[in-house]
Amino acid sequence: MPRIEIKSEITGIVWKLQAKPGDTLIVIESIKMEIPIITEVGGMLGELLVGERDPVTEGQIVAIIEA
C-alpha cells in the first residue's frame, strides 16, 4: 500500500485538525490567516504527525495517507 506524505505549505501553528476524505485535513494559522491543507488523494489517514497548537514549518510532513 503506497504511503503519501502530506506537507505543510507554510510556517505557522496548527489551528484545527479535521480528517474528512476529500476535504480539509488540517488548518494552519499564519499571520492571522487560516491556510487549509487539503489532500487530493483518496485513502485512509495512516498517521497524523502534529497536534492542535503545534508549530509547523514550511515543507514539514504533517500527515501520512495510506492510498
HTML snippet that shows the backbone in 3Dmol.js (N, CA, C, O; Angstrom):
<script src="https://3Dmol.org/build/3Dmol-min.js"></script>
<div id="view" style="width:600px;height:400px;position:relative"></div>
<script>
const pdb = `
ATOM      1  N   MET A   1       0.837  -1.168   0.000  1.00  0.00           N
ATOM      2  CA  MET A   1       0.000   0.000   0.000  1.00  0.00           C
ATOM      3  C   MET A   1       0.896   1.251   0.000  1.00  0.00           C
ATOM      4  O   MET A   1       1.711   1.414   0.908  1.00  0.00           O
ATOM      5  N   PRO A   2       0.760   2.129  -0.995  1.00  0.00           N
ATOM      6  CA  PRO A   2       1.603   3.325  -1.050  1.00  0.00           C
ATOM      7  C   PRO A   2       1.290   4.299   0.085  1.00  0.00           C
ATOM      8  O   PRO A   2       0.144   4.448   0.509  1.00  0.00           O
ATOM      9  N   ARG A   3       2.345   4.954   0.559  1.00  0.00           N
ATOM     10  CA  ARG A   3       2.204   5.977   1.604  1.00  0.00           C
ATOM     11  C   ARG A   3       2.460   7.341   0.969  1.00  0.00           C
ATOM     12  O   ARG A   3       3.472   7.535   0.296  1.00  0.00           O
ATOM     13  N   ILE A   4       1.570   8.260   1.176  1.00  0.00           N
ATOM     14  CA  ILE A   4       1.692   9.589   0.604  1.00  0.00           C
ATOM     15  C   ILE A   4       1.905  10.583   1.741  1.00  0.00           C
ATOM     16  O   ILE A   4       1.114  10.645   2.682  1.00  0.00           O
ATOM     17  N   GLU A   5       2.989  11.363   1.643  1.00  0.00           N
ATOM     18  CA  GLU A   5       3.306  12.351   2.667  1.00  0.00           C
ATOM     19  C   GLU A   5       2.568  13.647   2.366  1.00  0.00           C
ATOM     20  O   GLU A   5       2.631  14.165   1.251  1.00  0.00           O
ATOM     21  N   ILE A   6       1.869  14.164   3.368  1.00  0.00           N
ATOM     22  CA  ILE A   6       1.185  15.443   3.254  1.00  0.00           C
ATOM     23  C   ILE A   6       2.039  16.462   3.997  1.00  0.00           C
ATOM     24  O   ILE A   6       2.353  16.281   5.174  1.00  0.00           O
ATOM     25  N   LYS A   7       2.418  17.553   3.293  1.00  0.00           N
ATOM     26  CA  LYS A   7       3.346  18.535   3.866  1.00  0.00           C
ATOM     27  C   LYS A   7       2.663  19.885   4.063  1.00  0.00           C
ATOM     28  O   LYS A   7       1.729  20.247   3.348  1.00  0.00           O
ATOM     29  N   SER A   8       3.160  20.612   5.055  1.00  0.00           N
ATOM     30  CA  SER A   8       2.693  21.968   5.298  1.00  0.00           C
ATOM     31  C   SER A   8       3.214  22.870   4.185  1.00  0.00           C
ATOM     32  O   SER A   8       4.362  22.746   3.758  1.00  0.00           O
ATOM     33  N   GLU A   9       2.375  23.760   3.731  1.00  0.00           N
ATOM     34  CA  GLU A   9       2.771  24.695   2.681  1.00  0.00           C
ATOM     35  C   GLU A   9       3.298  26.009   3.252  1.00  0.00           C
ATOM     36  O   GLU A   9       3.759  26.876   2.509  1.00  0.00           O
ATOM     37  N   ILE A  10       3.227  26.152   4.583  1.00  0.00           N
ATOM     38  CA  ILE A  10       3.582  27.426   5.201  1.00  0.00           C
ATOM     39  C   ILE A  10       4.028  27.193   6.641  1.00  0.00           C
ATOM     40  O   ILE A  10       3.671  26.185   7.250  1.00  0.00           O
ATOM     41  N   THR A  11       4.797  28.113   7.175  1.00  0.00           N
ATOM     42  CA  THR A  11       5.182  28.066   8.586  1.00  0.00           C
ATOM     43  C   THR A  11       4.066  28.711   9.405  1.00  0.00           C
ATOM     44  O   THR A  11       3.571  29.781   9.050  1.00  0.00           O
ATOM     45  N   GLY A  12       3.674  28.063  10.495  1.00  0.00           N
ATOM     46  CA  GLY A  12       2.607  28.604  11.335  1.00  0.00           C
ATOM     47  C   GLY A  12       2.310  27.679  12.501  1.00  0.00           C
ATOM     48  O   GLY A  12       3.170  26.910  12.932  1.00  0.00           O
ATOM     49  N   ILE A  13       1.098  27.755  13.002  1.00  0.00           N
ATOM     50  CA  ILE A  13       0.624  26.958  14.125  1.00  0.00           C
ATOM     51  C   ILE A  13      -0.573  26.136  13.654  1.00  0.00           C
ATOM     52  O   ILE A  13      -1.440  26.653  12.949  1.00  0.00           O
ATOM     53  N   VAL A  14      -0.627  24.861  14.037  1.00  0.00           N
ATOM     54  CA  VAL A  14      -1.791  24.036  13.708  1.00  0.00           C
ATOM     55  C   VAL A  14      -2.979  24.592  14.488  1.00  0.00           C
ATOM     56  O   VAL A  14      -2.971  24.608  15.718  1.00  0.00           O
ATOM     57  N   TRP A  15      -3.980  25.039  13.774  1.00  0.00           N
ATOM     58  CA  TRP A  15      -5.144  25.655  14.386  1.00  0.00           C
ATOM     59  C   TRP A  15      -6.244  24.641  14.622  1.00  0.00           C
ATOM     60  O   TRP A  15      -6.882  24.646  15.675  1.00  0.00           O
ATOM     61  N   LYS A  16      -6.476  23.758  13.636  1.00  0.00           N
ATOM     62  CA  LYS A  16      -7.572  22.802  13.741  1.00  0.00           C
ATOM     63  C   LYS A  16      -7.229  21.540  12.967  1.00  0.00           C
ATOM     64  O   LYS A  16      -6.670  21.605  11.872  1.00  0.00           O
ATOM     65  N   LEU A  17      -7.568  20.388  13.545  1.00  0.00           N
ATOM     66  CA  LEU A  17      -7.413  19.106  12.857  1.00  0.00           C
ATOM     67  C   LEU A  17      -8.781  18.649  12.393  1.00  0.00           C
ATOM     68  O   LEU A  17      -9.740  18.647  13.165  1.00  0.00           O
ATOM     69  N   GLN A  18      -8.867  18.265  11.139  1.00  0.00           N
ATOM     70  CA  GLN A  18     -10.096  17.742  10.557  1.00  0.00           C
ATOM     71  C   GLN A  18      -9.676  16.594   9.664  1.00  0.00           C
ATOM     72  O   GLN A  18      -8.717  16.726   8.904  1.00  0.00           O
ATOM     73  N   ALA A  19     -10.351  15.505   9.735  1.00  0.00           N
ATOM     74  CA  ALA A  19      -9.978  14.362   8.905  1.00  0.00           C
ATOM     75  C   ALA A  19     -11.190  13.866   8.136  1.00  0.00           C
ATOM     76  O   ALA A  19     -11.795  12.850   8.479  1.00  0.00           O
ATOM     77  N   LYS A  20     -11.530  14.600   7.095  1.00  0.00           N
ATOM     78  CA  LYS A  20     -12.647  14.226   6.240  1.00  0.00           C
ATOM     79  C   LYS A  20     -12.108  13.917   4.851  1.00  0.00           C
ATOM     80  O   LYS A  20     -11.424  14.758   4.267  1.00  0.00           O
ATOM     81  N   PRO A  21     -12.392  12.741   4.303  1.00  0.00           N
ATOM     82  CA  PRO A  21     -11.877  12.397   2.973  1.00  0.00           C
ATOM     83  C   PRO A  21     -12.271  13.442   1.925  1.00  0.00           C
ATOM     84  O   PRO A  21     -13.427  13.857   1.838  1.00  0.00           O
ATOM     85  N   GLY A  22     -11.284  13.849   1.138  1.00  0.00           N
ATOM     86  CA  GLY A  22     -11.533  14.794   0.056  1.00  0.00           C
ATOM     87  C   GLY A  22     -11.787  16.212   0.534  1.00  0.00           C
ATOM     88  O   GLY A  22     -12.173  17.074  -0.256  1.00  0.00           O
ATOM     89  N   ASP A  23     -11.577  16.458   1.804  1.00  0.00           N
ATOM     90  CA  ASP A  23     -11.835  17.767   2.370  1.00  0.00           C
ATOM     91  C   ASP A  23     -10.572  18.263   3.062  1.00  0.00           C
ATOM     92  O   ASP A  23      -9.498  17.680   2.911  1.00  0.00           O
ATOM     93  N   THR A  24     -10.709  19.325   3.809  1.00  0.00           N
ATOM     94  CA  THR A  24      -9.580  19.864   4.555  1.00  0.00           C
ATOM     95  C   THR A  24      -9.113  18.864   5.590  1.00  0.00           C
ATOM     96  O   THR A  24      -9.927  18.286   6.310  1.00  0.00           O
ATOM     97  N   LEU A  25      -7.819  18.656   5.670  1.00  0.00           N
ATOM     98  CA  LEU A  25      -7.234  17.732   6.639  1.00  0.00           C
ATOM     99  C   LEU A  25      -6.772  18.486   7.879  1.00  0.00           C
ATOM    100  O   LEU A  25      -7.048  18.067   9.003  1.00  0.00           O
ATOM    101  N   ILE A  26      -6.078  19.580   7.679  1.00  0.00           N
ATOM    102  CA  ILE A  26      -5.518  20.383   8.762  1.00  0.00           C
ATOM    103  C   ILE A  26      -5.644  21.851   8.368  1.00  0.00           C
ATOM    104  O   ILE A  26      -5.534  22.192   7.190  1.00  0.00           O
ATOM    105  N   VAL A  27      -5.874  22.719   9.350  1.00  0.00           N
ATOM    106  CA  VAL A  27      -5.866  24.159   9.111  1.00  0.00           C
ATOM    107  C   VAL A  27      -4.707  24.746   9.908  1.00  0.00           C
ATOM    108  O   VAL A  27      -4.603  24.523  11.114  1.00  0.00           O
ATOM    109  N   ILE A  28      -3.838  25.493   9.236  1.00  0.00           N
ATOM    110  CA  ILE A  28      -2.687  26.132   9.868  1.00  0.00           C
ATOM    111  C   ILE A  28      -2.926  27.635   9.904  1.00  0.00           C
ATOM    112  O   ILE A  28      -3.355  28.229   8.915  1.00  0.00           O
ATOM    113  N   GLU A  29      -2.648  28.237  11.040  1.00  0.00           N
ATOM    114  CA  GLU A  29      -2.778  29.685  11.184  1.00  0.00           C
ATOM    115  C   GLU A  29      -1.401  30.316  11.028  1.00  0.00           C
ATOM    116  O   GLU A  29      -0.432  29.883  11.651  1.00  0.00           O
ATOM    117  N   SER A  30      -1.329  31.342  10.189  1.00  0.00           N
ATOM    118  CA  SER A  30      -0.083  32.074   9.991  1.00  0.00           C
ATOM    119  C   SER A  30      -0.421  33.526   9.684  1.00  0.00           C
ATOM    120  O   SER A  30      -1.157  33.814   8.740  1.00  0.00           O
ATOM    121  N   ILE A  31       0.102  34.411  10.462  1.00  0.00           N
ATOM    122  CA  ILE A  31      -0.129  35.850  10.284  1.00  0.00           C
ATOM    123  C   ILE A  31      -1.643  36.141  10.225  1.00  0.00           C
ATOM    124  O   ILE A  31      -2.119  36.885   9.368  1.00  0.00           O
ATOM    125  N   LYS A  32      -2.369  35.533  11.158  1.00  0.00           N
ATOM    126  CA  LYS A  32      -3.820  35.714  11.312  1.00  0.00           C
ATOM    127  C   LYS A  32      -4.616  35.241  10.097  1.00  0.00           C
ATOM    128  O   LYS A  32      -5.770  35.635   9.925  1.00  0.00           O
ATOM    129  N   MET A  33      -4.016  34.404   9.258  1.00  0.00           N
ATOM    130  CA  MET A  33      -4.724  33.805   8.127  1.00  0.00           C
ATOM    131  C   MET A  33      -4.849  32.314   8.396  1.00  0.00           C
ATOM    132  O   MET A  33      -3.963  31.712   9.003  1.00  0.00           O
ATOM    133  N   GLU A  34      -5.950  31.718   7.944  1.00  0.00           N
ATOM    134  CA  GLU A  34      -6.150  30.272   8.079  1.00  0.00           C
ATOM    135  C   GLU A  34      -5.854  29.615   6.734  1.00  0.00           C
ATOM    136  O   GLU A  34      -6.513  29.903   5.735  1.00  0.00           O
ATOM    137  N   ILE A  35      -4.855  28.729   6.717  1.00  0.00           N
ATOM    138  CA  ILE A  35      -4.414  28.068   5.490  1.00  0.00           C
ATOM    139  C   ILE A  35      -4.804  26.594   5.575  1.00  0.00           C
ATOM    140  O   ILE A  35      -4.265  25.873   6.414  1.00  0.00           O
ATOM    141  N   PRO A  36      -5.729  26.124   4.728  1.00  0.00           N
ATOM    142  CA  PRO A  36      -6.102  24.712   4.782  1.00  0.00           C
ATOM    143  C   PRO A  36      -5.071  23.835   4.079  1.00  0.00           C
ATOM    144  O   PRO A  36      -4.502  24.226   3.060  1.00  0.00           O
ATOM    145  N   ILE A  37      -4.838  22.665   4.623  1.00  0.00           N
ATOM    146  CA  ILE A  37      -4.040  21.633   3.954  1.00  0.00           C
ATOM    147  C   ILE A  37      -5.036  20.573   3.512  1.00  0.00           C
ATOM    148  O   ILE A  37      -5.680  19.922   4.334  1.00  0.00           O
ATOM    149  N   ILE A  38      -5.151  20.414   2.209  1.00  0.00           N
ATOM    150  CA  ILE A  38      -6.152  19.521   1.621  1.00  0.00           C
ATOM    151  C   ILE A  38      -5.442  18.386   0.924  1.00  0.00           C
ATOM    152  O   ILE A  38      -4.451  18.600   0.226  1.00  0.00           O
ATOM    153  N   THR A  39      -5.942  17.183   1.107  1.00  0.00           N
ATOM    154  CA  THR A  39      -5.385  16.045   0.395  1.00  0.00           C
ATOM    155  C   THR A  39      -6.185  15.807  -0.881  1.00  0.00           C
ATOM    156  O   THR A  39      -7.416  15.802  -0.857  1.00  0.00           O
ATOM    157  N   GLU A  40      -5.503  15.615  -1.963  1.00  0.00           N
ATOM    158  CA  GLU A  40      -6.145  15.374  -3.253  1.00  0.00           C
ATOM    159  C   GLU A  40      -6.277  13.882  -3.550  1.00  0.00           C
ATOM    160  O   GLU A  40      -6.864  13.492  -4.559  1.00  0.00           O
ATOM    161  N   VAL A  41      -5.729  13.054  -2.667  1.00  0.00           N
ATOM    162  CA  VAL A  41      -5.739  11.616  -2.906  1.00  0.00           C
ATOM    163  C   VAL A  41      -6.709  10.928  -1.967  1.00  0.00           C
ATOM    164  O   VAL A  41      -6.941  11.386  -0.848  1.00  0.00           O
ATOM    165  N   GLY A  42      -7.276   9.820  -2.431  1.00  0.00           N
ATOM    166  CA  GLY A  42      -8.134   9.024  -1.573  1.00  0.00           C
ATOM    167  C   GLY A  42      -7.302   8.073  -0.730  1.00  0.00           C
ATOM    168  O   GLY A  42      -6.150   7.788  -1.057  1.00  0.00           O
ATOM    169  N   GLY A  43      -7.866   7.602   0.316  1.00  0.00           N
ATOM    170  CA  GLY A  43      -7.172   6.659   1.181  1.00  0.00           C
ATOM    171  C   GLY A  43      -7.526   6.910   2.630  1.00  0.00           C
ATOM    172  O   GLY A  43      -8.400   7.717   2.948  1.00  0.00           O
ATOM    173  N   MET A  44      -6.834   6.204   3.496  1.00  0.00           N
ATOM    174  CA  MET A  44      -7.069   6.349   4.926  1.00  0.00           C
ATOM    175  C   MET A  44      -5.936   7.143   5.557  1.00  0.00           C
ATOM    176  O   MET A  44      -4.785   7.060   5.130  1.00  0.00           O
ATOM    177  N   LEU A  45      -6.279   7.906   6.569  1.00  0.00           N
ATOM    178  CA  LEU A  45      -5.269   8.626   7.319  1.00  0.00           C
ATOM    179  C   LEU A  45      -4.459   7.603   8.086  1.00  0.00           C
ATOM    180  O   LEU A  45      -4.969   6.969   9.010  1.00  0.00           O
ATOM    181  N   GLY A  46      -3.191   7.433   7.710  1.00  0.00           N
ATOM    182  CA  GLY A  46      -2.333   6.452   8.347  1.00  0.00           C
ATOM    183  C   GLY A  46      -1.705   6.989   9.618  1.00  0.00           C
ATOM    184  O   GLY A  46      -1.686   6.309  10.644  1.00  0.00           O
ATOM    185  N   GLU A  47      -1.189   8.216   9.549  1.00  0.00           N
ATOM    186  CA  GLU A  47      -0.557   8.851  10.703  1.00  0.00           C
ATOM    187  C   GLU A  47      -0.833  10.338  10.669  1.00  0.00           C
ATOM    188  O   GLU A  47      -0.790  10.962   9.609  1.00  0.00           O
ATOM    189  N   LEU A  48      -1.113  10.896  11.814  1.00  0.00           N
ATOM    190  CA  LEU A  48      -1.216  12.334  11.978  1.00  0.00           C
ATOM    191  C   LEU A  48      -0.033  12.737  12.835  1.00  0.00           C
ATOM    192  O   LEU A  48       0.047  12.345  13.999  1.00  0.00           O
ATOM    193  N   LEU A  49       0.877  13.504  12.285  1.00  0.00           N
ATOM    194  CA  LEU A  49       2.161  13.773  12.927  1.00  0.00           C
ATOM    195  C   LEU A  49       2.206  15.083  13.708  1.00  0.00           C
ATOM    196  O   LEU A  49       3.249  15.443  14.254  1.00  0.00           O
ATOM    197  N   VAL A  50       1.085  15.797  13.764  1.00  0.00           N
ATOM    198  CA  VAL A  50       1.008  17.050  14.517  1.00  0.00           C
ATOM    199  C   VAL A  50      -0.272  17.066  15.347  1.00  0.00           C
ATOM    200  O   VAL A  50      -1.206  16.306  15.092  1.00  0.00           O
ATOM    201  N   GLY A  51      -0.297  17.930  16.327  1.00  0.00           N
ATOM    202  CA  GLY A  51      -1.485  18.135  17.133  1.00  0.00           C
ATOM    203  C   GLY A  51      -1.877  19.605  17.096  1.00  0.00           C
ATOM    204  O   GLY A  51      -1.108  20.447  16.630  1.00  0.00           O
ATOM    205  N   GLU A  52      -3.079  19.914  17.589  1.00  0.00           N
ATOM    206  CA  GLU A  52      -3.516  21.302  17.633  1.00  0.00           C
ATOM    207  C   GLU A  52      -2.558  22.114  18.503  1.00  0.00           C
ATOM    208  O   GLU A  52      -2.104  21.651  19.549  1.00  0.00           O
ATOM    209  N   ARG A  53      -2.265  23.318  18.056  1.00  0.00           N
ATOM    210  CA  ARG A  53      -1.361  24.279  18.696  1.00  0.00           C
ATOM    211  C   ARG A  53       0.118  23.959  18.473  1.00  0.00           C
ATOM    212  O   ARG A  53       0.974  24.681  18.983  1.00  0.00           O
ATOM    213  N   ASP A  54       0.446  22.895  17.723  1.00  0.00           N
ATOM    214  CA  ASP A  54       1.843  22.587  17.411  1.00  0.00           C
ATOM    215  C   ASP A  54       2.374  23.566  16.360  1.00  0.00           C
ATOM    216  O   ASP A  54       1.659  23.894  15.412  1.00  0.00           O
ATOM    217  N   PRO A  55       3.603  24.032  16.511  1.00  0.00           N
ATOM    218  CA  PRO A  55       4.208  24.830  15.448  1.00  0.00           C
ATOM    219  C   PRO A  55       4.650  23.923  14.299  1.00  0.00           C
ATOM    220  O   PRO A  55       5.103  22.801  14.530  1.00  0.00           O
ATOM    221  N   VAL A  56       4.519  24.404  13.075  1.00  0.00           N
ATOM    222  CA  VAL A  56       4.981  23.664  11.897  1.00  0.00           C
ATOM    223  C   VAL A  56       5.796  24.595  11.014  1.00  0.00           C
ATOM    224  O   VAL A  56       5.645  25.815  11.069  1.00  0.00           O
ATOM    225  N   THR A  57       6.657  24.006  10.203  1.00  0.00           N
ATOM    226  CA  THR A  57       7.449  24.787   9.263  1.00  0.00           C
ATOM    227  C   THR A  57       7.069  24.400   7.840  1.00  0.00           C
ATOM    228  O   THR A  57       6.528  23.320   7.603  1.00  0.00           O
ATOM    229  N   GLU A  58       7.352  25.276   6.913  1.00  0.00           N
ATOM    230  CA  GLU A  58       7.067  25.008   5.510  1.00  0.00           C
ATOM    231  C   GLU A  58       7.800  23.748   5.068  1.00  0.00           C
ATOM    232  O   GLU A  58       9.003  23.614   5.292  1.00  0.00           O
ATOM    233  N   GLY A  59       7.077  22.829   4.441  1.00  0.00           N
ATOM    234  CA  GLY A  59       7.662  21.591   3.952  1.00  0.00           C
ATOM    235  C   GLY A  59       7.658  20.449   4.963  1.00  0.00           C
ATOM    236  O   GLY A  59       8.014  19.320   4.624  1.00  0.00           O
ATOM    237  N   GLN A  60       7.258  20.732   6.199  1.00  0.00           N
ATOM    238  CA  GLN A  60       7.213  19.684   7.238  1.00  0.00           C
ATOM    239  C   GLN A  60       6.108  18.686   6.926  1.00  0.00           C
ATOM    240  O   GLN A  60       5.005  19.072   6.539  1.00  0.00           O
ATOM    241  N   ILE A  61       6.404  17.412   7.092  1.00  0.00           N
ATOM    242  CA  ILE A  61       5.385  16.365   6.907  1.00  0.00           C
ATOM    243  C   ILE A  61       4.445  16.413   8.094  1.00  0.00           C
ATOM    244  O   ILE A  61       4.887  16.307   9.238  1.00  0.00           O
ATOM    245  N   VAL A  62       3.140  16.575   7.840  1.00  0.00           N
ATOM    246  CA  VAL A  62       2.162  16.689   8.919  1.00  0.00           C
ATOM    247  C   VAL A  62       1.244  15.475   9.006  1.00  0.00           C
ATOM    248  O   VAL A  62       0.604  15.253  10.035  1.00  0.00           O
ATOM    249  N   ALA A  63       1.174  14.688   7.936  1.00  0.00           N
ATOM    250  CA  ALA A  63       0.309  13.504   7.937  1.00  0.00           C
ATOM    251  C   ALA A  63       0.778  12.528   6.861  1.00  0.00           C
ATOM    252  O   ALA A  63       1.447  12.908   5.901  1.00  0.00           O
ATOM    253  N   ILE A  64       0.411  11.269   7.046  1.00  0.00           N
ATOM    254  CA  ILE A  64       0.680  10.211   6.069  1.00  0.00           C
ATOM    255  C   ILE A  64      -0.668   9.607   5.673  1.00  0.00           C
ATOM    256  O   ILE A  64      -1.463   9.219   6.530  1.00  0.00           O
ATOM    257  N   ILE A  65      -0.911   9.532   4.368  1.00  0.00           N
ATOM    258  CA  ILE A  65      -2.114   8.897   3.842  1.00  0.00           C
ATOM    259  C   ILE A  65      -1.742   7.538   3.287  1.00  0.00           C
ATOM    260  O   ILE A  65      -0.784   7.413   2.524  1.00  0.00           O
ATOM    261  N   GLU A  66      -2.491   6.529   3.665  1.00  0.00           N
ATOM    262  CA  GLU A  66      -2.329   5.169   3.121  1.00  0.00           C
ATOM    263  C   GLU A  66      -3.289   5.061   1.933  1.00  0.00           C
ATOM    264  O   GLU A  66      -4.499   4.940   2.125  1.00  0.00           O
ATOM    265  N   ALA A  67      -2.755   5.104   0.699  1.00  0.00           N
ATOM    266  CA  ALA A  67      -3.600   5.094  -0.502  1.00  0.00           C
ATOM    267  C   ALA A  67      -3.921   3.685  -0.950  1.00  0.00           C
ATOM    268  O   ALA A  67      -4.621   3.498  -1.945  1.00  0.00           O
TER     269      ALA A  67
END
`;
const viewer = $3Dmol.createViewer("view");
viewer.addModel(pdb, "pdb");
viewer.setStyle({}, {cartoon: {color: "spectrum"}});
viewer.zoomTo();
viewer.render();
</script>
